[in-house]
Amino acid sequence: MNTLQSLQQTIGAMNLPALLTVGIMTMAGLYVGKITKYIKLPSIIGFMLVGVLLGPSLFNLISEHMQSKLSFITEVALSFVAISIGLELKMTTLKQQGIGIVIIIITESLLAFTIVSLTVYWFTADLPLSLIFGAIAPASAPAGTVAIIQEYKARGSLTKALYSVVGFDDGLGIIIFGFAAAIAKSLVGQATGEAPESFLTLLTPPLLEVALSLLVGVLISLLFVFLARRLSSKRDLFILLVASVFIVAGLSSVLHLSLILTNMIVGFMIVNTQANSLLKKIEGELSNVMPLLFVLFFVLAGANLHVAALPSLGLLGVIYIISRSLGLAGGASLGAIIGRAEPKIQKYLGLGILSQAGVAIGLALIVKQDFSELGQWGAEIGSTVITTVTATSIFFELIGPILTKFGLQKAGEITLTQEK
């Protein structure tokens, strides 16, 4: 046993209290984030670096057991990110963006699916595996994009377009995955002699997930609106919002709904039904808590990025990275051109939607679980997908925020004053 492994086991065996670990994460994240911002990198890169250092990749202070104990922080942070996205999606803004934003969301998702599927099939000649990789490609990680926008106080048409795209493409991504996974599972089942379920049966879960996410989001938002009208203080409104977010997160877990989509619908309903005075109170309170949530979320995200997985990336991983990047960026640009969006949206929108992590890994885990029941071929597909997606997520999580900042700078929506 080498020195590093011995140190990891020793620290992991210390079994530090969760609150002490969270305190260390927060303090280290704060100051390393300041250092990375000083060298013109986004703070969240520093947060993730702290996670990598404190996680199983190095010191193991945030062990896998500790990550499991603190997993609720990730759910809470993603819920607030989704609420923040929803609160930016005013109908007046969406009408200004017009049909163009819908075209962008469809083209970037479908082109990413198509290009990744074709390139992976060219490399592997495995159609089910290709469909699965293509289906996972559109899944994005909105937390990184939102964190950059809020950290640098970005404002403008590109920023508004980013909020819309990273918000709504989650629902479309789930539907694309449902279709593609159903076809892939049917193909593997037929080839291995396993009796596959009917296509309609395989397709029902993702469609039901999206429909129920929309329904629960609307119902909780109506409850919030009803109760909020009877409150006046900012403190009470924020407590009510936190309670609503927790309820949505809990229901999403119990009912297997999209955490991001459901919370985003709550924010969307609130911003389009409430007076500006109430919205300003909510946004003011959110602006105080979001920086802390970003620190904790990205430190934990960094702890989940197992650097040891990078050697397993291989040529398939490189092909996936290149084809997904081309598909998303090219699809966003093509959609913006077709939708006659502003030139800066045509040029830079694709740079802000490349982050990929939690949702993609979650879909990969579903594949591993579902396909393991379909003989050796299914098991190999599951293993290949989870290994490759985990390794490539490290790349996308690190490069995504940097490219988002670059795109917003080039579009003139981050000024030098905002960078300080």
Stockholm file with secondary structure:
# STOCKHOLM 1.0

chainA/1-420         MNTLQSLQQTIGAMNLPALLTVGIMTMAGLYVGKITKYIKLPSIIGFMLVGVLLGPSLFNLISEHMQSKLSFITEVALSFVAISIGLELKMTTLKQQGIGIVIIIITESLLAFTIVSLTVYWFTADLPLSLIFGAIAPASAPAGTVAIIQEYKARGSLTKALYSVVGFDDGLGIIIFGFAAAIAKSLVGQATGEAPESFLTLLTPPLLEVALSLLVGVLISLLFVFLARRLSSKRDLFILLVASVFIVAGLSSVLHLSLILTNMIVGFMIVNTQANSLLKKIEGELSNVMPLLFVLFFVLAGANLHVAALPSLGLLGVIYIISRSLGLAGGASLGAIIGRAEPKIQKYLGLGILSQAGVAIGLALIVKQDFSELGQWGAEIGSTVITTVTATSIFFELIGPILTKFGLQKAGEITLTQEK
#=GR chainA/1-420 SS CCHHHHHHHHHHHTCCCHHHHHHHHHHHHHHHHHHHHHTTSCHHHHHHHHHHHHSTTTTCSSCHHHHHHTHHHHHHHHHHHHHHHHHTCCHHHHHHHTHHHHHHHHHHHHHHHHHHHHHHHHHHCCHHHHHHHHHHTTCCCHHHHHHHHHHTTCCSHHHHHHHHHHHHHHHHHHHHHHHHHHHHHHHHHHHHTCCCCCHHHHHHHHHHHHHHHHHHHHHHHHHHHHHHTTCCSHHHHHHHHHHHHHHHHHHHHHHTCCHHHHHHHHHHHHHTTSCHHHHHHHHHHHHHHHHHHHHHHHHHHHHHCCGGGGGGCHHHHHHHHHHHHHHHHHHHHHHHHHTTCCHHHHHHGGGGSCCCCHHHHHHHHHHHHHHTTSHHHHHHHHHHHHHHHHHHHHHHHHHHHHHHHHHHHHTTCSCHHHHC
#=GC SS_cons         CCHHHHHHHHHHHTCCCHHHHHHHHHHHHHHHHHHHHHTTSCHHHHHHHHHHHHSTTTTCSSCHHHHHHTHHHHHHHHHHHHHHHHHTCCHHHHHHHTHHHHHHHHHHHHHHHHHHHHHHHHHHCCHHHHHHHHHHTTCCCHHHHHHHHHHTTCCSHHHHHHHHHHHHHHHHHHHHHHHHHHHHHHHHHHHHTCCCCCHHHHHHHHHHHHHHHHHHHHHHHHHHHHHHTTCCSHHHHHHHHHHHHHHHHHHHHHHTCCHHHHHHHHHHHHHTTSCHHHHHHHHHHHHHHHHHHHHHHHHHHHHHCCGGGGGGCHHHHHHHHHHHHHHHHHHHHHHHHHTTCCHHHHHHGGGGSCCCCHHHHHHHHHHHHHHTTSHHHHHHHHHHHHHHHHHHHHHHHHHHHHHHHHHHHHTTCSCHHHHC
//
